[in-house]
Amino acid sequence: MQQEKIMRAVFMGHEIVARNIWSANSGALVSEATLAVDGAIVARTTECSTRNAALCATLRDGGNHHAVEVLFGGIFTVRMKILVDGRKVAG
């Protein structure tokens, strides 16, 4: 069985999308998480992203740089938060 969770946010006109897919195959948890900004994947992991995992990237807006983080947590379900410069913008 495969599960997918997608979270979206808009920050200063930029679309931020966090996506988490996980499935249990033969008792093993298989997972992939991605972070995309304006349609381009900027961070990815295949580590188990159901337990306190994170993805990080830098969003460039003109001459300004903003730290984008996606935090994942949970055991039986995945909770996600999108942060920009440490402030929650989704989740």
Secondary structure, DSSP 8 states (H G I E B T S, - for coil): -EEEEEEEEEETTEEEEEEEEEEEETTEEEEEEEEEETTEEEEEE-S-TTSSEEEEEEEEETTEEEEEEEEEE-SSS-EEEEEETTEEEE-
